[in-house]
Amino acid sequence: MILDATKAGKHFADGKAIADGKAINDSMFGRSQLNIGEFSSYGFIASFKYIADGGQIFPPKDSCTIVIASPYTGDQEGIFEGEVYDCTVHSAGIDYNISSIKFRMRGVSSR
């Protein structure tokens, strides 16, 4: 899972340019720039992708709601946590439903 969300609160991961004409799918292929953290009429903009075991990338099919309880700070003692709600991801005719996933990470990403 790859998630980029910079603020606490409700985020919107847009798969089909529903919000303000920008979508994760379009940003993956260089057709538009996704402004992570920018406020839209649907909530803060986030990027969310599911990566299958073989490396295939699945962006949201339509849109997903992500709630960030504690944003990533880059601090060794910082905590990044939140939840992904009912989210259908899609790639090459394959759909997966990701629902009620809670995540929590302490410290700094290894990337």
N, C-alpha and C positions, 0 to 999 in steps of 0.2 A: 504494500500500500504506500502510495506517495501522497502526502497531504501538505499543502501550503496554505496556512491560515494564520494571520498575524495579530489578530485582536481577540479578546474575549467576547462572546456573544454568538448570535445566530449568523451563520454563513450560508452562502448559496453557491453550489458548484454547478455551473450551467453547461450542459452537454450540447445544446442546440440553439444557442443565441436567443434564448427567451428573454434574458435580462440585458437591456441596453446594447444589444447587437454584438456582444462578445461571448465566445464559447470556448471551452477547453479544447474541443476538437479542432476549431479554427486556429487556436494558438499552437497546437501540436504541429501543424503543417505550415506555419508561418504566415497564415492569412490575416491574423489580427494579434494584437498584444493583449494579454490578460493582466489587468492591474490588480494584483493581489492586495486585499485589504481595503480597496476602494468601496465606498458605500453605494449600493444600487437600490432600486425600489424594492428588491427582494431581500436585502440584507447585505452584509459584507461579501465581497467576491473572494472565493477560495478556489484552489485547484485540487482536484481529487482524482487519482488514478489507481486502479487495482491492477497488480501485475501477477499473472498466473505463474505457476511453477516453471513453465517453459520460456518465460520472458515476454509473453504476449501482453500488451498494454490495453487495458479496458477503461476508457473514460466513461463518464455518466452518459446514459442513453438519452435522457431528457434533462432532469435536474435532481440534485440531492440537497438535503438539508444537513448541515453539520453544525453542531453546537460546541463551541470551545469554552470550557470552564476556566482554563488557565493557559494563556498563550505561551509559546516557546520564546525564551529570552536569550538563549545561548550561554547562560550561566551554569557553572558546574552543579549547583544545587537547585537550579530551576526545575519546575515541573510543567510539562506540556500534557494537558489532558482534555478529553472531550468525548463526543459521541457522534457516530454517523447513523442517521435514521434511514428508513426505507429508501434504498438507492439501487436502481438497476443500472449496471454497467454493461457496455456492449462493444464487441469487436468481431469483425468478420462473420457476422450472422450468429454469434454466440452471446447469450445474455446470462448474467449472474445477478442475483438479488442479494445485496448486502444490507442487513438490517440489525439495528440495535447493537452495533459494535462500539464498545467502550474501550478507550485507549488511555494509557498513562505512561509517560516517559520522564525519567529524572536524569538530569545532566545534559551533556552536549552530544549532538548527533555525531556519528563516526564519519559522516560524509564530508 
